[in-house]
Amino acid sequence: MKQKYKQLKQRVQHDFKTGKLSDALSVFFLLLPYALLFSLFIAIPVAIAVGLSLTSFNLIEAPEYRGLMNYITVLTKDPVFLKYVLPNTFKYALITGPGGYMLAFILAWMLAQIQRIPRTIIALAIYTPSMLGPILMQVIFRVLFNGDENGWLNSVLLSNDFISKPIQFLQDPAWLMDIMIIVSLYSAMGIGFLAMLAGVLNGNEELYEAAYIDGIKNKFQEVIHITIPSMKPQMLFGAVMAIVQSFNNGYIGVALSGQNPTPQYSGQLIINHIEDFGMIRYEMGYAAALSVVLLLIIWGFSKTAYILFGEKD
């Protein structure tokens, strides 16, 4: 035992003299804050959610272990989830995610073609709706699509004899999802848009000059062969942000319609379903299972984005 302790002491002294120990300690203390914050705000909450998803828990009584029953109920015995929530979520996410993503790239590329001062002003104007969020929807879009004669859109349609009575845009299931998509696309120019604008502006001019010497003839070929390949990190960041934002924008339907569940579940997304079971019915175990399902869906789409835009080596 003494011999092993002596060997360990000599090894530590040797590593300290050669700098290996101090380097290892430096790396450890540099990573320690990140590891603590990651564990506190991500790893531990996810582990708790996974644990709660295996239980029946109503916040008053102690959690009761149920195994995989919550997941079986989600996939086989929840008609609202299967008939409305899941189709609504995928429809909303697949339109607003890729749609907002492509719109952000096109606007960023177009802004990069103009001069600095008007570019800055227009970029600020485009980015502002994403900062306003629910306030923008409640103040502007609820007034715009209000269901009585005072609603801006109804007022215009009535005054021009396009309709004979006001349309309940925000309470009619035929309109609510379409309006949610329009509002989301309008407010989709967030951090991902700024990252793409920075990527386009910081492109290597020598690459563009060399490409034109090699035969590129127009802006479309320039975007396909130079711009997109040279800004893959920004494209990846924008794709991941668009995916996460699309699946987490459940507040839009509730903010527009003013109720959860939304009228006839027409705008019910998985986030609203989680809030319905967690914050209204207090079925925390089932809400946790829905949260884990949402996490797996986002993880799957994020991996697809990494495959498309991540570095191959």
C-alpha positions as CSV (number, residue, x, y, z in Angstrom):
1,M,0.0,0.0,0.0
2,K,2.8,2.4,1.0
3,Q,4.6,1.5,-2.3
4,K,1.5,2.3,-4.4
5,Y,1.0,5.6,-2.5
6,K,4.7,6.5,-3.1
7,Q,4.4,5.7,-6.8
8,L,1.2,7.8,-7.1
9,K,2.9,10.7,-5.3
10,Q,5.9,10.5,-7.6
11,R,3.7,10.4,-10.7
12,V,1.7,13.5,-9.6
13,Q,5.0,15.4,-8.9
14,H,6.3,14.3,-12.3
15,D,3.1,15.5,-14.1
16,F,3.1,18.8,-12.1
17,K,6.8,19.4,-13.1
18,T,6.2,18.6,-16.8
19,G,3.0,20.8,-16.9
20,K,0.6,17.9,-17.6
21,L,-1.3,18.2,-14.3
22,S,-1.6,22.0,-14.5
23,D,-2.9,21.7,-18.1
24,A,-5.5,19.1,-16.9
25,L,-6.6,21.3,-14.0
26,S,-6.9,24.4,-16.3
27,V,-9.1,22.4,-18.7
28,F,-11.2,21.1,-15.8
29,F,-11.8,24.6,-14.3
30,L,-12.6,26.1,-17.7
31,L,-15.2,23.4,-18.4
32,L,-16.6,23.4,-14.8
33,P,-19.0,26.4,-15.2
34,Y,-20.4,25.0,-18.4
35,A,-20.8,21.6,-16.9
36,L,-22.6,23.0,-13.9
37,L,-25.0,25.2,-15.9
38,F,-25.7,22.4,-18.4
39,S,-26.4,20.0,-15.6
40,L,-28.6,22.5,-13.7
41,F,-30.7,23.8,-16.5
42,I,-30.7,21.0,-19.1
43,A,-29.6,17.6,-17.9
44,I,-31.3,17.5,-14.5
45,P,-34.7,18.9,-15.7
46,V,-34.7,16.4,-18.6
47,A,-33.9,13.6,-16.3
48,I,-36.7,14.7,-13.9
49,A,-39.2,15.0,-16.8
50,V,-38.3,11.5,-18.0
51,G,-38.7,10.2,-14.4
52,L,-42.1,11.9,-14.0
53,S,-43.3,10.6,-17.4
54,L,-43.2,7.1,-15.9
55,T,-45.5,8.1,-13.0
56,S,-49.0,9.3,-12.2
57,F,-48.6,12.6,-10.4
58,N,-51.1,15.4,-9.5
59,L,-48.9,17.7,-7.5
60,I,-50.8,16.8,-4.2
61,E,-50.2,13.0,-3.8
62,A,-46.8,11.3,-4.2
63,P,-45.9,10.1,-7.7
64,E,-47.2,6.6,-8.4
65,Y,-45.0,4.5,-10.8
66,R,-46.9,3.5,-14.0
67,G,-44.1,2.3,-16.2
68,L,-44.7,3.1,-19.9
69,M,-48.5,3.5,-19.5
70,N,-48.4,7.3,-20.2
71,Y,-46.5,6.7,-23.5
72,I,-48.9,3.9,-24.5
73,T,-51.8,6.3,-23.7
74,V,-50.3,9.0,-25.8
75,L,-49.8,6.8,-28.8
76,T,-53.0,4.7,-28.6
77,K,-55.7,6.2,-26.3
78,D,-55.5,9.9,-26.7
79,P,-57.9,10.8,-29.6
80,V,-57.2,14.5,-29.3
81,F,-53.5,14.0,-29.6
82,L,-53.7,11.6,-32.6
83,K,-56.6,13.4,-34.4
84,Y,-55.8,17.0,-33.9
85,V,-52.6,17.8,-32.0
86,L,-50.1,15.7,-33.9
87,P,-51.4,16.6,-37.4
88,N,-51.7,20.3,-36.4
89,T,-48.1,20.3,-35.0
90,F,-46.5,18.8,-38.0
91,K,-48.5,21.0,-40.5
92,Y,-47.6,24.1,-38.5
93,A,-44.0,23.2,-38.0
94,L,-43.3,21.9,-41.6
95,I,-44.8,25.1,-43.1
96,T,-43.4,27.7,-40.7
97,G,-40.1,26.0,-40.0
98,P,-38.8,25.5,-43.6
99,G,-40.9,28.5,-44.8
100,G,-39.5,30.9,-42.2
101,Y,-36.0,29.5,-42.8
102,M,-36.0,30.0,-46.5
103,L,-37.6,33.4,-46.1
104,A,-34.9,34.4,-43.6
105,F,-32.2,33.3,-46.0
106,I,-33.7,35.1,-49.0
107,L,-34.2,38.3,-47.1
108,A,-30.7,38.2,-45.6
109,W,-29.2,37.6,-49.1
110,M,-31.3,40.5,-50.6
111,L,-30.3,42.9,-47.8
112,A,-26.6,42.0,-48.3
113,Q,-26.9,43.4,-51.9
114,I,-27.7,47.0,-50.8
115,Q,-25.7,49.6,-49.0
116,R,-24.9,49.6,-45.3
117,I,-27.2,52.3,-43.8
118,P,-30.5,51.2,-45.6
119,R,-29.5,47.6,-44.9
120,T,-29.2,48.3,-41.1
121,I,-32.5,50.1,-41.0
122,I,-34.4,47.4,-43.0
123,A,-32.7,44.6,-40.9
124,L,-33.9,46.3,-37.7
125,A,-37.4,46.7,-39.1
126,I,-37.5,43.0,-40.1
127,Y,-36.1,41.8,-36.8
128,T,-38.4,43.9,-34.6
129,P,-41.5,41.6,-34.9
130,S,-39.6,38.7,-33.4
131,M,-38.8,40.9,-30.3
132,L,-42.4,42.0,-29.8
133,G,-43.8,38.4,-29.7
134,P,-47.1,38.0,-28.0
135,I,-47.6,41.7,-27.6
136,L,-47.5,42.2,-31.3
137,M,-50.1,39.5,-31.8
138,Q,-52.5,40.7,-29.1
139,V,-52.2,44.4,-30.0
140,I,-52.1,44.2,-33.8
141,F,-53.2,40.8,-35.1
142,R,-56.1,40.4,-32.8
143,V,-57.4,43.8,-33.9
144,L,-56.6,43.0,-37.5
145,F,-58.6,39.7,-37.4
146,N,-61.2,40.7,-34.8
147,G,-64.5,39.0,-35.5
148,D,-66.8,42.0,-35.3
149,E,-67.4,45.0,-37.5
150,N,-64.5,46.9,-35.7
151,G,-61.9,44.4,-36.9
152,W,-59.7,46.0,-39.6
153,L,-60.1,43.1,-42.1
154,N,-63.8,42.7,-41.5
155,S,-64.3,46.4,-41.8
156,V,-62.5,46.5,-45.2
157,L,-64.4,43.5,-46.5
158,L,-67.8,44.9,-45.3
159,S,-67.2,48.4,-46.7
160,N,-66.4,46.9,-50.1
161,D,-69.4,44.5,-50.0
162,F,-67.2,41.4,-50.2
163,I,-69.1,39.9,-47.2
164,S,-72.5,40.5,-45.7
165,K,-71.6,39.8,-42.1
166,P,-68.4,39.7,-40.1
167,I,-66.2,36.6,-40.2
168,Q,-65.1,35.1,-36.9
169,F,-61.5,34.7,-38.1
170,L,-60.1,33.8,-34.6
171,Q,-62.9,31.5,-33.5
172,D,-63.6,29.7,-36.8
173,P,-61.7,26.4,-37.1
174,A,-61.5,27.0,-40.9
175,W,-59.4,30.1,-40.4
176,L,-57.4,29.8,-37.2
177,M,-54.6,27.6,-38.4
178,D,-54.0,29.6,-41.5
179,I,-53.8,32.8,-39.5
180,M,-51.4,31.2,-37.1
181,I,-49.1,30.3,-40.0
182,I,-49.3,33.8,-41.4
183,V,-48.5,35.4,-38.0
184,S,-45.6,32.9,-37.4
185,L,-44.0,33.6,-40.8
186,Y,-44.3,37.3,-40.2
187,S,-42.5,37.1,-36.9
188,A,-40.0,34.4,-37.9
189,M,-37.1,36.7,-38.6
190,G,-35.3,36.2,-35.3
191,I,-31.8,35.3,-34.3
192,G,-31.5,32.8,-37.2
193,F,-32.1,35.7,-39.7
194,L,-29.3,37.8,-38.1
195,A,-26.9,34.8,-38.2
196,M,-27.6,34.3,-41.9
197,L,-27.2,38.0,-42.6
198,A,-23.8,37.9,-40.8
199,G,-22.8,34.8,-42.8
200,V,-23.7,36.4,-46.2
201,L,-21.9,39.7,-45.3
202,N,-18.7,37.9,-44.2
203,G,-18.3,35.8,-47.3
204,N,-14.9,35.6,-48.9
205,E,-14.8,38.0,-51.8
206,E,-11.8,36.1,-53.4
207,L,-14.0,33.1,-53.7
208,Y,-16.6,35.0,-55.7
209,E,-14.0,36.5,-58.0
210,A,-12.4,33.1,-58.6
211,A,-15.9,31.6,-59.2
212,Y,-16.7,34.2,-61.9
213,I,-13.3,33.6,-63.5
214,D,-14.1,29.8,-63.5
215,G,-17.4,30.4,-65.3
216,I,-20.2,31.4,-62.9
217,K,-22.5,33.7,-64.9
218,N,-25.3,34.9,-62.6
219,K,-26.4,35.5,-59.0
220,F,-28.4,32.2,-58.7
221,Q,-25.3,30.2,-59.5
222,E,-23.3,32.4,-57.1
223,V,-25.8,31.5,-54.3
224,I,-25.9,27.8,-55.0
225,H,-22.1,27.2,-55.5
226,I,-20.5,29.8,-53.3
227,T,-22.8,31.5,-50.7
228,I,-24.6,28.5,-49.3
229,P,-21.5,26.2,-49.1
230,S,-19.4,29.0,-47.4
231,M,-22.0,29.7,-44.7
232,K,-22.9,26.2,-43.6
233,P,-22.4,27.0,-39.8
234,Q,-24.9,29.9,-40.0
235,M,-27.3,27.8,-42.1
236,L,-27.1,25.0,-39.5
237,F,-27.7,27.5,-36.6
238,G,-30.6,29.0,-38.5
239,A,-32.1,25.6,-39.2
240,V,-31.9,24.4,-35.6
241,M,-33.4,27.7,-34.4
242,A,-36.3,27.5,-36.9
243,I,-37.0,23.9,-35.8
244,V,-37.1,24.6,-32.1
245,Q,-39.1,27.8,-32.6
246,S,-41.7,26.1,-34.8
247,F,-42.3,23.3,-32.3
248,N,-42.4,25.7,-29.3
249,N,-44.7,28.4,-30.7
250,G,-47.8,27.0,-29.0
251,Y,-48.7,30.3,-27.5
252,I,-49.8,31.7,-30.9
253,G,-53.1,29.8,-31.2
254,V,-54.0,30.5,-27.5
255,A,-53.0,34.2,-27.8
256,L,-55.1,34.7,-31.0
257,S,-58.2,32.7,-30.0
258,G,-58.0,33.6,-26.3
259,Q,-58.6,30.1,-25.0
260,N,-56.9,26.7,-24.4
261,P,-58.0,24.4,-25.9
262,T,-58.4,26.4,-29.1
263,P,-61.8,26.3,-30.9
264,Q,-62.5,22.6,-31.8
265,Y,-58.8,21.9,-31.4
266,S,-58.2,23.6,-34.8
267,G,-55.1,25.4,-33.6
268,Q,-54.1,22.9,-30.8
269,L,-50.3,22.2,-30.9
270,I,-48.4,19.8,-28.7
271,I,-47.3,22.7,-26.4
272,N,-50.9,23.6,-25.8
273,H,-51.7,19.9,-25.1
274,I,-48.9,19.8,-22.6
275,E,-50.2,23.0,-20.9
276,D,-53.7,21.6,-21.0
277,F,-52.8,18.4,-19.0
278,G,-50.0,20.0,-16.9
279,M,-51.4,23.4,-15.9
280,I,-55.2,22.9,-16.2
281,R,-55.8,19.2,-15.3
282,Y,-52.6,18.8,-13.1
283,E,-51.8,15.4,-14.7
284,M,-48.1,16.1,-14.5
285,G,-47.0,12.5,-15.3
286,Y,-48.9,12.5,-18.6
287,A,-47.8,16.1,-19.4
288,A,-44.2,15.0,-18.8
289,A,-44.6,12.1,-21.2
290,L,-45.9,14.5,-23.9
291,S,-42.9,16.7,-23.2
292,V,-40.5,13.8,-23.8
293,V,-42.3,13.0,-27.0
294,L,-41.8,16.6,-28.1
295,L,-38.2,16.5,-27.1
296,L,-37.7,13.3,-29.3
297,I,-39.4,15.0,-32.3
298,I,-37.2,18.1,-32.0
299,W,-34.1,15.9,-31.6
300,G,-35.0,14.0,-34.7
301,F,-35.5,17.1,-36.9
302,S,-32.3,18.6,-35.4
303,K,-30.3,15.6,-36.4
304,T,-31.7,15.9,-39.9
305,A,-30.5,19.5,-40.0
306,Y,-27.0,18.4,-38.9
307,I,-27.0,15.9,-41.7
308,L,-27.9,18.5,-44.3
309,F,-25.8,21.4,-43.1
310,G,-23.2,20.0,-40.7
311,E,-19.5,19.5,-41.5
312,K,-18.8,16.1,-43.0
313,D,-15.3,15.7,-41.5
